[in-house]
Amino acid sequence: MTLLGKLSSLSVGLLVTFTITTGIAQISQRSEVGFGLGTFNYTGDLVRSYNFAFSQPAATLFYRANISKVVSFRASLTAGKLSASDKSAPIDAFAVKRNASFDIFLSEISGVYEYHFLDWRDARHKLRFTPYLFAGLALFDISGVPNKTAEYSNVQMAIPFGGGVKYVLNPKYYLSLEFGVRKTFFDYLDNVSDGDLSAKNYQYGNKFDYDTYYFLGITITRTFYDIPCPRNPYK
Protein backbone atom coordinates (compact mmCIF):
# COMPACT_ATOMS: atom_id res chain seq x y z
CA MET A 1 0.00 0.00 0.00
CA THR A 2 1.30 3.47 -0.86
CA LEU A 3 2.00 6.14 1.73
CA LEU A 4 -1.03 8.10 0.57
CA GLY A 5 -3.22 5.02 0.89
CA LYS A 6 -2.03 4.26 4.40
CA LEU A 7 -2.41 7.84 5.55
CA SER A 8 -5.90 7.96 4.02
CA SER A 9 -6.91 4.74 5.79
CA LEU A 10 -5.66 6.09 9.11
CA SER A 11 -7.48 9.38 8.56
CA VAL A 12 -10.76 7.60 7.79
CA GLY A 13 -10.38 5.42 10.87
CA LEU A 14 -9.67 8.40 13.09
CA LEU A 15 -12.61 10.30 11.63
CA VAL A 16 -15.00 7.39 12.23
CA THR A 17 -13.74 6.98 15.80
CA PHE A 18 -14.15 10.67 16.47
CA THR A 19 -17.67 10.77 14.97
CA ILE A 20 -18.85 7.84 17.08
CA THR A 21 -17.34 9.29 20.24
CA THR A 22 -18.84 12.73 19.77
CA GLY A 23 -22.19 11.20 18.91
CA ILE A 24 -22.21 9.29 22.19
CA ALA A 25 -21.06 12.24 24.23
CA GLN A 26 -23.47 14.64 22.47
CA ILE A 27 -21.06 17.46 23.27
CA SER A 28 -19.43 19.37 20.44
CA GLN A 29 -19.23 22.92 21.69
CA ARG A 30 -15.58 23.76 21.14
CA SER A 31 -12.95 23.01 18.54
CA GLU A 32 -9.34 24.13 18.42
CA VAL A 33 -6.47 24.50 15.97
CA GLY A 34 -2.85 25.05 16.82
CA PHE A 35 0.80 24.64 15.98
CA GLY A 36 4.00 24.09 17.87
CA LEU A 37 7.77 24.03 17.65
CA GLY A 38 10.09 21.62 19.38
CA THR A 39 12.56 18.82 18.90
CA PHE A 40 12.69 15.18 17.85
CA ASN A 41 14.99 12.77 19.67
CA TYR A 42 15.72 9.06 19.42
CA THR A 43 16.84 5.95 21.30
CA GLY A 44 17.88 2.70 19.66
CA ASP A 45 21.03 0.85 18.67
CA LEU A 46 23.17 4.00 18.59
CA VAL A 47 21.77 5.76 21.66
CA ARG A 48 20.45 3.81 24.66
CA SER A 49 19.01 6.67 26.74
CA TYR A 50 17.51 10.08 25.99
CA ASN A 51 20.33 12.48 25.11
CA PHE A 52 19.59 16.19 24.56
CA ALA A 53 22.74 16.42 22.42
CA PHE A 54 20.92 14.57 19.62
CA SER A 55 17.84 16.83 19.62
CA GLN A 56 16.78 17.99 16.14
CA PRO A 57 14.20 20.63 15.08
CA ALA A 58 10.59 19.55 14.59
CA ALA A 59 7.17 21.18 14.20
CA THR A 60 3.54 20.15 14.54
CA LEU A 61 0.07 21.23 13.32
CA PHE A 62 -3.12 19.89 14.89
CA TYR A 63 -6.89 20.02 15.22
CA ARG A 64 -8.54 19.26 18.57
CA ALA A 65 -12.17 18.55 19.41
CA ASN A 66 -13.28 18.76 23.02
CA ILE A 67 -15.56 15.81 23.77
CA SER A 68 -16.19 16.70 27.41
CA LYS A 69 -14.77 18.95 30.12
CA VAL A 70 -11.79 16.66 30.62
CA VAL A 71 -11.47 14.54 27.41
CA SER A 72 -10.35 15.77 23.97
CA PHE A 73 -9.48 14.17 20.64
CA ARG A 74 -6.48 15.52 18.70
CA ALA A 75 -5.41 14.84 15.10
CA SER A 76 -1.85 15.99 14.34
CA LEU A 77 0.73 16.24 11.59
CA THR A 78 4.27 16.38 12.98
CA ALA A 79 7.56 16.43 11.08
CA GLY A 80 11.24 17.06 11.63
CA LYS A 81 14.77 15.72 11.53
CA LEU A 82 16.11 12.73 13.44
CA SER A 83 19.79 11.89 13.79
CA ALA A 84 22.44 10.26 15.97
CA SER A 85 26.03 9.06 15.70
CA ASP A 86 28.34 6.51 17.30
CA LYS A 87 31.15 9.01 16.97
CA SER A 88 29.46 11.67 19.12
CA ALA A 89 28.66 9.44 22.09
CA PRO A 90 29.71 5.78 21.59
CA ILE A 91 27.94 3.40 23.97
CA ASP A 92 30.79 0.85 24.01
CA ALA A 93 33.98 -0.26 22.21
CA PHE A 94 31.98 -1.98 19.48
CA ALA A 95 30.19 1.29 18.73
CA VAL A 96 33.55 3.02 18.33
CA LYS A 97 34.55 0.43 15.76
CA ARG A 98 31.16 0.48 14.05
CA ASN A 99 31.15 4.29 13.71
CA ALA A 100 27.59 4.33 12.36
CA SER A 101 25.36 7.39 11.99
CA PHE A 102 22.06 8.43 10.43
CA ASP A 103 20.31 11.66 9.48
CA ILE A 104 16.69 11.32 8.31
CA PHE A 105 13.51 13.34 7.89
CA LEU A 106 10.46 11.90 9.65
CA SER A 107 6.82 12.88 9.15
CA GLU A 108 3.96 11.58 11.27
CA ILE A 109 0.17 11.65 11.27
CA SER A 110 -1.50 10.73 14.55
CA GLY A 111 -4.76 10.63 16.46
CA VAL A 112 -4.74 10.69 20.26
CA TYR A 113 -7.13 11.13 23.15
CA GLU A 114 -6.19 13.58 25.89
CA TYR A 115 -7.28 13.42 29.53
CA HIS A 116 -7.10 16.61 31.62
CA PHE A 117 -6.88 16.19 35.37
CA LEU A 118 -8.40 19.57 36.28
CA ASP A 119 -11.52 21.44 35.15
CA TRP A 120 -9.46 24.33 33.86
CA ARG A 121 -11.98 25.59 31.29
CA ASP A 122 -14.56 26.73 33.84
CA ALA A 123 -14.49 30.54 33.78
CA ARG A 124 -15.88 30.64 37.32
CA HIS A 125 -12.65 29.14 38.65
CA LYS A 126 -9.35 30.95 39.03
CA LEU A 127 -7.47 27.85 37.95
CA ARG A 128 -5.53 28.62 34.76
CA PHE A 129 -3.59 25.39 34.12
CA THR A 130 -3.94 21.63 34.06
CA PRO A 131 -1.64 18.62 33.63
CA TYR A 132 -2.79 16.09 31.04
CA LEU A 133 -1.97 12.69 29.55
CA PHE A 134 -2.50 11.42 26.01
CA ALA A 135 -2.31 8.18 24.02
CA GLY A 136 -3.37 6.95 20.57
CA LEU A 137 -2.10 5.66 17.22
CA ALA A 138 0.22 7.07 14.53
CA LEU A 139 1.77 6.35 11.17
CA PHE A 140 5.21 7.72 10.34
CA ASP A 141 7.21 7.95 7.13
CA ILE A 142 11.00 8.24 6.93
CA SER A 143 13.20 9.54 4.13
CA GLY A 144 16.92 9.99 3.69
CA VAL A 145 18.00 6.55 4.94
CA PRO A 146 21.51 5.87 3.53
CA ASN A 147 22.87 2.46 2.51
CA LYS A 148 19.58 0.63 2.95
CA THR A 149 20.54 -2.98 3.64
CA ALA A 150 17.17 -4.52 4.53
CA GLU A 151 13.81 -4.80 2.83
CA TYR A 152 11.22 -2.81 4.75
CA SER A 153 8.58 -0.17 4.19
CA ASN A 154 9.41 3.43 5.02
CA VAL A 155 5.87 3.79 6.40
CA GLN A 156 5.42 2.24 9.85
CA MET A 157 3.04 2.33 12.80
CA ALA A 158 3.78 3.78 16.24
CA ILE A 159 1.98 4.24 19.54
CA PRO A 160 2.25 7.85 20.77
CA PHE A 161 1.78 8.55 24.47
CA GLY A 162 2.95 11.12 26.96
CA GLY A 163 1.83 14.18 28.87
CA GLY A 164 2.20 17.86 29.47
CA VAL A 165 0.83 21.01 31.05
CA LYS A 166 -1.59 23.54 29.53
CA TYR A 167 -1.82 27.18 30.62
CA VAL A 168 -4.64 29.59 29.73
CA LEU A 169 -3.51 32.94 28.32
CA ASN A 170 -7.08 34.17 27.74
CA PRO A 171 -10.43 32.57 26.77
CA LYS A 172 -9.30 32.05 23.17
CA TYR A 173 -5.61 31.15 23.47
CA TYR A 174 -3.51 28.88 25.63
CA LEU A 175 -0.01 27.44 25.70
CA SER A 176 1.11 23.89 26.39
CA LEU A 177 4.40 22.18 27.08
CA GLU A 178 4.35 18.54 25.99
CA PHE A 179 6.65 15.53 26.00
CA GLY A 180 5.63 12.52 23.91
CA VAL A 181 7.06 9.07 23.31
CA ARG A 182 6.54 7.22 20.02
CA LYS A 183 6.90 3.49 20.61
CA THR A 184 7.61 1.83 17.26
CA PHE A 185 7.65 -1.78 16.06
CA PHE A 186 10.58 -1.03 13.79
CA ASP A 187 14.36 -1.41 14.16
CA TYR A 188 15.66 0.65 11.23
CA LEU A 189 15.26 4.31 12.16
CA ASP A 190 19.05 4.26 12.53
CA ASN A 191 19.48 1.70 9.70
CA VAL A 192 21.24 -0.60 12.19
CA SER A 193 19.82 -3.93 13.32
CA ASP A 194 20.94 -7.55 13.53
CA GLY A 195 23.83 -8.71 11.37
CA ASP A 196 26.17 -11.60 10.69
CA LEU A 197 28.37 -11.61 13.79
CA SER A 198 30.80 -14.09 12.17
CA ALA A 199 31.70 -11.46 9.58
CA LYS A 200 33.03 -9.19 12.34
CA ASN A 201 32.03 -6.06 10.49
CA TYR A 202 30.43 -4.59 13.64
CA GLN A 203 27.46 -3.29 11.61
CA TYR A 204 24.85 -4.82 13.87
CA GLY A 205 22.58 -4.00 16.76
CA ASN A 206 19.87 -5.68 18.83
CA LYS A 207 17.02 -6.83 16.58
CA PHE A 208 14.78 -7.41 19.62
CA ASP A 209 15.09 -3.78 20.78
CA TYR A 210 12.86 -1.59 18.62
CA ASP A 211 13.75 2.05 18.02
CA THR A 212 11.85 4.84 19.76
CA TYR A 213 11.54 8.53 18.93
CA TYR A 214 10.30 11.48 20.99
CA PHE A 215 8.75 14.91 20.55
CA LEU A 216 9.33 17.70 23.06
CA GLY A 217 7.69 21.00 22.24
CA ILE A 218 5.68 24.11 23.05
CA THR A 219 2.36 24.68 21.27
CA ILE A 220 -0.12 27.53 21.04
CA THR A 221 -3.82 26.83 20.52
CA ARG A 222 -6.73 28.93 19.26
CA THR A 223 -10.15 27.93 20.61
CA PHE A 224 -13.39 28.39 18.62
CA TYR A 225 -16.70 28.57 20.48
CA ASP A 226 -19.91 27.23 18.97
CA ILE A 227 -23.07 29.20 19.76
CA PRO A 228 -25.90 26.72 20.40
CA CYS A 229 -29.13 27.35 18.47
CA PRO A 230 -32.25 27.90 20.58
CA ARG A 231 -34.68 25.01 20.70
CA ASN A 232 -38.45 24.96 20.87
CA PRO A 233 -39.29 23.84 24.45
CA TYR A 234 -42.72 22.56 23.32
CA LYS A 235 -41.33 19.91 20.95
C-alpha positions in Angstrom: 0.0 0.0 0.0 1.3 3.5 -0.9 2.0 6.1 1.7 -1.0 8.1 0.6 -3.2 5.0 0.9 -2.0 4.3 4.4 -2.4 7.8 5.6 -5.9 8.0 4.0 -6.9 4.7 5.8 -5.7 6.1 9.1 -7.5 9.4 8.6 -10.8 7.6 7.8 -10.4 5.4 10.9 -9.7 8.4 13.1 -12.6 10.3 11.6 -15.0 7.4 12.2 -13.7 7.0 15.8 -14.1 10.7 16.5 -17.7 10.8 15.0 -18.9 7.8 17.1 -17.3 9.3 20.2 -18.8 12.7 19.8 -22.2 11.2 18.9 -22.2 9.3 22.2 -21.1 12.2 24.2 -23.5 14.6 22.5 -21.1 17.5 23.3 -19.4 19.4 20.4 -19.2 22.9 21.7 -15.6 23.8 21.1 -13.0 23.0 18.5 -9.3 24.1 18.4 -6.5 24.5 16.0 -2.8 25.0 16.8 0.8 24.6 16.0 4.0 24.1 17.9 7.8 24.0 17.7 10.1 21.6 19.4 12.6 18.8 18.9 12.7 15.2 17.9 15.0 12.8 19.7 15.7 9.1 19.4 16.8 6.0 21.3 17.9 2.7 19.7 21.0 0.8 18.7 23.2 4.0 18.6 21.8 5.8 21.7 20.4 3.8 24.7 19.0 6.7 26.7 17.5 10.1 26.0 20.3 12.5 25.1 19.6 16.2 24.6 22.7 16.4 22.4 20.9 14.6 19.6 17.8 16.8 19.6 16.8 18.0 16.1 14.2 20.6 15.1 10.6 19.5 14.6 7.2 21.2 14.2 3.5 20.1 14.5 0.1 21.2 13.3 -3.1 19.9 14.9 -6.9 20.0 15.2 -8.5 19.3 18.6 -12.2 18.5 19.4 -13.3 18.8 23.0 -15.6 15.8 23.8 -16.2 16.7 27.4 -14.8 19.0 30.1 -11.8 16.7 30.6 -11.5 14.5 27.4 -10.3 15.8 24.0 -9.5 14.2 20.6 -6.5 15.5 18.7 -5.4 14.8 15.1 -1.9 16.0 14.3 0.7 16.2 11.6 4.3 16.4 13.0 7.6 16.4 11.1 11.2 17.1 11.6 14.8 15.7 11.5 16.1 12.7 13.4 19.8 11.9 13.8 22.4 10.3 16.0 26.0 9.1 15.7 28.3 6.5 17.3 31.1 9.0 17.0 29.5 11.7 19.1 28.7 9.4 22.1 29.7 5.8 21.6 27.9 3.4 24.0 30.8 0.9 24.0 34.0 -0.3 22.2 32.0 -2.0 19.5 30.2 1.3 18.7 33.5 3.0 18.3 34.6 0.4 15.8 31.2 0.5 14.0 31.1 4.3 13.7 27.6 4.3 12.4 25.4 7.4 12.0 22.1 8.4 10.4 20.3 11.7 9.5 16.7 11.3 8.3 13.5 13.3 7.9 10.5 11.9 9.7 6.8 12.9 9.2 4.0 11.6 11.3 0.2 11.6 11.3 -1.5 10.7 14.6 -4.8 10.6 16.5 -4.7 10.7 20.3 -7.1 11.1 23.2 -6.2 13.6 25.9 -7.3 13.4 29.5 -7.1 16.6 31.6 -6.9 16.2 35.4 -8.4 19.6 36.3 -11.5 21.4 35.1 -9.5 24.3 33.9 -12.0 25.6 31.3 -14.6 26.7 33.8 -14.5 30.5 33.8 -15.9 30.6 37.3 -12.7 29.1 38.7 -9.4 30.9 39.0 -7.5 27.8 37.9 -5.5 28.6 34.8 -3.6 25.4 34.1 -3.9 21.6 34.1 -1.6 18.6 33.6 -2.8 16.1 31.0 -2.0 12.7 29.5 -2.5 11.4 26.0 -2.3 8.2 24.0 -3.4 7.0 20.6 -2.1 5.7 17.2 0.2 7.1 14.5 1.8 6.3 11.2 5.2 7.7 10.3 7.2 8.0 7.1 11.0 8.2 6.9 13.2 9.5 4.1 16.9 10.0 3.7 18.0 6.5 4.9 21.5 5.9 3.5 22.9 2.5 2.5 19.6 0.6 3.0 20.5 -3.0 3.6 17.2 -4.5 4.5 13.8 -4.8 2.8 11.2 -2.8 4.8 8.6 -0.2 4.2 9.4 3.4 5.0 5.9 3.8 6.4 5.4 2.2 9.8 3.0 2.3 12.8 3.8 3.8 16.2 2.0 4.2 19.5 2.3 7.8 20.8 1.8 8.6 24.5 3.0 11.1 27.0 1.8 14.2 28.9 2.2 17.9 29.5 0.8 21.0 31.1 -1.6 23.5 29.5 -1.8 27.2 30.6 -4.6 29.6 29.7 -3.5 32.9 28.3 -7.1 34.2 27.7 -10.4 32.6 26.8 -9.3 32.1 23.2 -5.6 31.1 23.5 -3.5 28.9 25.6 0.0 27.4 25.7 1.1 23.9 26.4 4.4 22.2 27.1 4.3 18.5 26.0 6.6 15.5 26.0 5.6 12.5 23.9 7.1 9.1 23.3 6.5 7.2 20.0 6.9 3.5 20.6 7.6 1.8 17.3 7.6 -1.8 16.1 10.6 -1.0 13.8 14.4 -1.4 14.2 15.7 0.6 11.2 15.3 4.3 12.2 19.0 4.3 12.5 19.5 1.7 9.7 21.2 -0.6 12.2 19.8 -3.9 13.3 20.9 -7.5 13.5 23.8 -8.7 11.4 26.2 -11.6 10.7 28.4 -11.6 13.8 30.8 -14.1 12.2 31.7 -11.5 9.6 33.0 -9.2 12.3 32.0 -6.1 10.5 30.4 -4.6 13.6 27.5 -3.3 11.6 24.8 -4.8 13.9 22.6 -4.0 16.8 19.9 -5.7 18.8 17.0 -6.8 16.6 14.8 -7.4 19.6 15.1 -3.8 20.8 12.9 -1.6 18.6 13.8 2.0 18.0 11.8 4.8 19.8 11.5 8.5 18.9 10.3 11.5 21.0 8.7 14.9 20.5 9.3 17.7 23.1 7.7 21.0 22.2 5.7 24.1 23.1 2.4 24.7 21.3 -0.1 27.5 21.0 -3.8 26.8 20.5 -6.7 28.9 19.3 -10.2 27.9 20.6 -13.4 28.4 18.6 -16.7 28.6 20.5 -19.9 27.2 19.0 -23.1 29.2 19.8 -25.9 26.7 20.4 -29.1 27.3 18.5 -32.2 27.9 20.6 -34.7 25.0 20.7 -38.5 25.0 20.9 -39.3 23.8 24.4 -42.7 22.6 23.3 -41.3 19.9 20.9 
